[in-house]
Amino acid sequence: MKISIFGLGYVGAVSAGCLARDGHSVIGVDPYQPKVDLINSGQTPVIEADIGEIIATAVQAGNLHATIDVQDAVNTTEMSFICVGTPSLINGGLDLKYVSNVCEQIGEAIRGKDDFHVIVARSTMLPGSMLDVVIPTLEKVSGKAAGNDFGVCNNPEFLREGTAVYDFYNPPKTVIGETDVKSGNLLANIYKDIDAPLIKTDVKTAEMVKYSDNVWHALKVGFANEIGNISKAVGIDGHKVMEIFCQDTKLNLSPYYMKPGFAFGGSCLPKDVRALTYKAHSLDIKVPILDSIMVSNKYQVEKGLEMIMEKGNKDVGILGFSFKAGTDDLRESPLVEIIERLLGKGYNLKLYDRNVNLASLVGANRDYILNQIPHISKLMVSSIDEVLEKAGTVVIGNGDSEFSTVLDRTRPGQVVVDLVRVVSDRSQEGRYDGICW
């Protein structure tokens, strides 16, 4: 393809060199003449392993050159990548002035262009930036409509400084946020020889994926450092601890525990988080990340409570209130706290959980249910139908498979609050509300 790349900084220069190396005809665009001159002389404007040789070879082969002429770059290419910087503002927000300026320039260039042109944003932007800044600016200046007259995609990069060339050809995934299928397919064709999952989605999701990745990496660094600091204080090699930790790809480094939903509970996680942070404090070690875990968990309980209360129904049914499906364990179940808070506010409750029902008769939690929370045991019923008969708001508290058809069994006027996503359909406006979706 014929591709123009706006911004010859770190991401732009690496993308330009690698795409030209793959045989595409690439024009680098930058307002800073010295960068343009460096590219045209076969030199790299950034320090990065292997990119210097790649750019030199691509320029010599005629696959790569640079310019400050925006109109010519757009007229002679089919696709434009936006790779300009998005620096921080003083308040922590993003400064999108460079993105906005480039969109104005590209919009002006495509105003008189008859051919369908695709604009691809690789710059890191917060969710909503494409819909609030990029597309409106392009449409306003060009006088054309995105998705019909020109295409727009978001294509976040996953390049690490120092290994960017390797990462370009070996990404963990290729994500394309598309506004129209035609543009998404054209962009996907560029990556057809890349051995990585190719995921097409909407532009806001693509924007959020980039931030989720980067913040997760930052969180991992901070978490490892706090574990390392505690380990050193008690005479343990923190590297050995984390080496063993990272060998667990079934739970630790895996999709488990990584789906948004309700608060955690049970006999292990809350107790162990509190114990480790207590140990750190006793050693005068600051662990702000670990300290925030229980605080964050409490916020999720509060959010669930607010969702239930805002529905305006005093008759509430809870389906599943053990801390997770398939267990009768009520110890530190966040649903038990929700139930007690609702009772204290005068709500009428009906509770159903087949595992807890059995436990109240013969299980290990029998004494706990009958002695510690007898007020809750009196509200328990023996079937889903008994809950649905009385409740105006139905709360799905854990992922038991028998709750998967609840939405189909509700009557007009009832609303379902799903804390675990047993229902994937979000289209039931006014009848269904998920805590994180």
Secondary structure, 3 states (H helix, E strand, C coil): CEEEEECCCHHHHHHHHHHHHCCCEEEEECCCHHHHHHHHCCCCCCCCCCHHHHHHHHHHHCCEEEECCHHHHHHCCCEEEECCCCCECCCCCECCHHHHHHHHHHHHHHHCCCCCEEEEECCCCCCCHHHHHHHHHHHHHHCCCECCCEEEEECCCCCCCCCHHHHHHCCCCEEEEECCHHHHHHHHHHCCCCCCCEEEECHHHHHHHHHHHHHHHHHHHHHHHHHHHHHHHCCCCHHHHHHHHHCCCCCCCCCCCCCCCCCCCCCCHHHHHHHHHHHHHHCCCCCHHHHHHHHHHHHHHHHHHHHHHCCCCCEEEEECCCCCCCCCCCCCCHHHHHHHHHHHCCCEEEEECHHHHHHCCCCCCHHHHHHHCHHHHCCECCCHHHHHHHCCEEEECCCCHHHCCHHHHCCCCCEEEECCCCCCCCCCCCCEEECCC
